[in-house]
Amino acid sequence: MLPQADSFIAPNLPHQISMHDKREVRSWARHYGVSENQLQRAVNAVGDSRFRVEGWLKYQGLLIA
């Protein structure tokens, strides 16, 4: 069974966000409810750690939780 187009793509490294894999970028952006550009800005600001990215998105008011 193939995954649905809107399903989360499991990253190669679950604690890192790879901006080199377009499918992974789209998946993380959907997961956080942000645009790919906003995700890129977060990674540029704090690195590719998903925990740091989550913190940055919350700090910027882009992620509610």
Secondary structure, 3 states (H helix, E strand, C coil): CCCCCCCCCCCCCCCECCCCCHHHHHHHHHHHCCCHHHHHHHHHHHCCEHHHHHHHHHHCCCCCC
